[in-house]
Amino acid sequence: MLHHEVAEARIARILDAMETVDGIGDLVEQDRDFWQEARTVGKRVYDSGSNTWKAWLAVGRRFGERRMQRLQADHGGYHHANNCRYLAGRAMSWSMMARQLNRAVYRRVTRKGQGRKVVVRIRLCDSTAAKHQGGDVAALTDEELRGINSRLDEFGLVVPAREREIPIPRDRYRLGDENEDLAVEPLETPVAWTDE
């Protein structure tokens, strides 16, 4: 999905640049439907990128930039960002949101009969499942973590036991980056939202 969005974004930029070239109007007149569809794709890509950035920004405002970046490390696409924004708005604390995501990962990994290799990382299907499960869930026990050969990282999210550190993305949707008019510093966490 992300590669698809990146490719469409490049195409959209090329189309924008082409409109400044002399004689392009004649080409547009010859095949209006094609050019209208191309403009629609370009607009959708710009909107999707903006919405992704805004979703991550909302998570960053709520729980801080490092936690936002940690969620991006596993999956940075629009739907995952939107699911995380929903979870951040609903959760009373970071640990509650982490428990919901961890429980969704655990359920996916322990399902039988999939016949494929499973990865102990947060996937889009996990954030979607966490979004739909509702309410608070029990934290994974040490026995459950050992059962899927995993551990909790410094953020309280489940990772493979052998993995030392998850690389945090440095260039993707950081608070305070390029869109300075939309950039914000993480808000202080109100007392009601603090971790247990």
C-alpha positions as CSV (number, residue, x, y, z in Angstrom):
1,M,0.0,0.0,0.0
2,L,2.8,2.4,0.9
3,H,4.7,1.7,-2.3
4,H,1.4,2.3,-4.2
5,E,0.9,5.7,-2.5
6,V,4.5,6.8,-3.1
7,A,4.3,5.9,-6.8
8,E,1.0,7.8,-7.2
9,A,2.5,10.8,-5.4
10,R,5.4,10.9,-7.8
11,I,3.0,10.6,-10.7
12,A,0.9,13.5,-9.2
13,R,4.0,15.7,-9.0
14,I,4.9,14.9,-12.6
15,L,1.4,15.8,-13.7
16,D,1.6,19.1,-11.8
17,A,4.9,19.9,-13.4
18,M,3.6,19.0,-16.9
19,E,0.8,21.5,-16.7
20,T,3.4,24.3,-16.8
21,V,4.8,23.0,-20.2
22,D,3.8,24.9,-23.3
23,G,1.4,22.9,-25.5
24,I,0.2,20.6,-22.8
25,G,-3.3,22.2,-23.2
26,D,-3.6,20.6,-26.7
27,L,-2.9,17.1,-25.2
28,V,-5.4,17.7,-22.4
29,E,-8.1,18.6,-25.0
30,Q,-7.4,15.4,-27.0
31,D,-8.1,13.1,-24.0
32,R,-10.0,14.9,-21.3
33,D,-11.1,11.7,-19.5
34,F,-7.5,10.5,-19.0
35,W,-6.3,13.8,-17.7
36,Q,-9.3,14.2,-15.4
37,E,-8.6,10.7,-13.9
38,A,-4.9,11.6,-13.5
39,R,-5.8,14.8,-11.6
40,T,-8.3,12.8,-9.4
41,V,-5.5,10.3,-8.5
42,G,-3.1,13.1,-7.7
43,K,-5.7,14.8,-5.4
44,R,-6.4,11.5,-3.6
45,V,-2.7,10.9,-3.0
46,Y,-2.2,14.4,-1.6
47,D,-5.2,14.0,0.6
48,S,-4.1,10.6,1.8
49,G,-0.6,11.8,2.7
50,S,-2.0,14.8,4.5
51,N,-4.5,12.7,6.4
52,T,-1.8,10.2,7.4
53,W,0.4,13.0,8.7
54,K,-2.5,14.5,10.6
55,A,-3.4,11.1,12.1
56,W,0.2,10.5,13.4
57,L,0.2,14.1,14.6
58,A,-2.8,13.4,16.8
59,V,-1.2,10.3,18.2
60,G,2.0,12.4,18.9
61,R,0.1,15.1,20.6
62,R,-1.6,12.6,22.9
63,F,1.3,10.3,23.8
64,G,4.5,12.0,22.6
65,E,6.7,11.8,19.6
66,R,8.8,8.8,20.6
67,R,5.7,6.6,21.1
68,M,4.3,7.8,17.9
69,Q,7.5,6.9,16.1
70,R,7.5,3.5,17.7
71,L,4.1,2.8,16.3
72,Q,5.3,3.9,12.9
73,A,8.3,1.6,13.1
74,D,6.0,-1.4,12.6
75,H,3.7,0.0,10.0
76,G,3.5,3.6,8.7
77,G,0.5,3.5,6.3
78,Y,-2.7,5.6,6.4
79,H,-5.1,2.9,7.7
80,H,-2.7,2.0,10.6
81,A,-2.2,5.7,11.4
82,N,-6.0,6.2,11.5
83,N,-6.5,3.2,13.7
84,C,-3.9,4.4,16.1
85,R,-5.5,7.9,16.1
86,Y,-8.8,6.2,17.0
87,L,-7.2,4.1,19.8
88,A,-5.3,7.1,21.2
89,G,-8.5,9.1,21.4
90,R,-10.3,6.2,23.2
91,A,-7.6,5.0,25.5
92,M,-7.3,6.4,29.0
93,S,-3.5,5.9,29.0
94,W,-0.6,4.7,26.8
95,S,-0.5,1.4,28.7
96,M,-4.2,0.8,27.9
97,M,-3.5,1.3,24.2
98,A,-0.4,-0.8,24.4
99,R,-2.3,-3.7,26.1
100,Q,-5.0,-3.5,23.4
101,L,-2.4,-3.7,20.6
102,N,-0.4,-6.5,22.4
103,R,-3.6,-8.5,22.9
104,A,-4.5,-8.2,19.2
105,V,-0.9,-9.3,18.2
106,Y,-1.1,-12.3,20.6
107,R,-4.5,-13.4,19.2
108,R,-3.2,-13.3,15.6
109,V,0.0,-15.1,16.4
110,T,-1.7,-17.9,18.4
111,R,-4.4,-18.6,15.8
112,K,-4.0,-22.1,14.5
113,G,-4.1,-23.4,10.9
114,Q,-2.9,-20.3,9.1
115,G,-0.1,-22.3,7.5
116,R,2.2,-19.3,7.1
117,K,5.0,-17.7,9.0
118,V,3.8,-15.2,11.7
119,V,5.6,-12.1,12.8
120,V,5.5,-10.8,16.3
121,R,5.1,-7.1,15.3
122,I,2.1,-4.8,15.1
123,R,0.4,-5.2,11.7
124,L,-2.5,-3.3,10.2
125,C,-4.8,-6.2,11.0
126,D,-3.7,-5.9,14.7
127,S,-4.5,-2.2,15.0
128,T,-7.8,-2.9,13.3
129,A,-8.6,-5.7,15.7
130,A,-7.6,-3.5,18.7
131,K,-9.9,-0.8,17.4
132,H,-12.8,-3.1,17.3
133,Q,-12.3,-5.1,20.5
134,G,-13.2,-2.1,22.7
135,G,-12.6,-1.4,26.4
136,D,-9.6,-2.4,28.5
137,V,-8.0,-5.8,28.1
138,A,-5.7,-7.8,30.4
139,A,-2.0,-7.3,29.9
140,L,-0.1,-10.2,28.4
141,T,1.3,-12.5,31.1
142,D,4.9,-13.7,31.2
143,E,3.7,-17.1,30.2
144,E,1.9,-15.8,27.2
145,L,4.9,-13.8,26.1
146,R,7.2,-16.9,26.4
147,G,4.5,-18.9,24.5
148,I,5.0,-16.6,21.4
149,N,8.8,-16.1,22.0
150,S,8.4,-12.4,22.7
151,R,8.9,-9.7,25.2
152,L,7.8,-6.1,25.9
153,D,10.0,-3.3,24.6
154,E,10.7,-0.1,26.4
155,F,7.3,1.3,25.2
156,G,5.4,-1.7,26.5
157,L,4.7,-3.1,23.0
158,V,5.3,-6.7,22.1
159,V,8.4,-7.6,20.1
160,P,10.3,-10.8,19.3
161,A,12.4,-11.9,22.3
162,R,15.7,-12.0,20.3
163,E,15.3,-8.4,18.9
164,R,17.4,-5.9,20.8
165,E,16.0,-2.6,19.5
166,I,13.5,-1.6,16.9
167,P,14.8,1.2,14.6
168,I,12.7,4.3,15.1
169,P,11.9,6.1,11.8
170,R,13.7,9.4,11.7
171,D,12.2,11.0,8.6
172,R,8.5,10.0,8.6
173,Y,5.9,12.4,10.0
174,R,7.9,13.9,12.8
175,L,6.4,16.5,15.0
176,G,8.0,19.9,14.2
177,D,9.0,18.9,10.6
178,E,8.4,20.5,7.3
179,N,4.8,21.7,7.8
180,E,5.7,24.3,10.4
181,D,2.3,25.9,10.5
182,L,0.7,22.5,11.5
183,A,3.6,21.3,13.7
184,V,3.1,21.2,17.5
185,E,5.0,20.1,20.5
186,P,3.6,17.1,22.4
187,L,1.2,18.3,25.0
188,E,1.8,17.6,28.7
189,T,-0.1,14.5,29.7
190,P,-3.0,15.3,32.1
191,V,-3.0,13.4,35.3
192,A,-6.0,11.3,34.2
193,W,-4.0,10.0,31.3
194,T,-0.8,9.0,33.0
195,D,0.5,5.4,32.9
196,E,-0.3,3.3,35.9
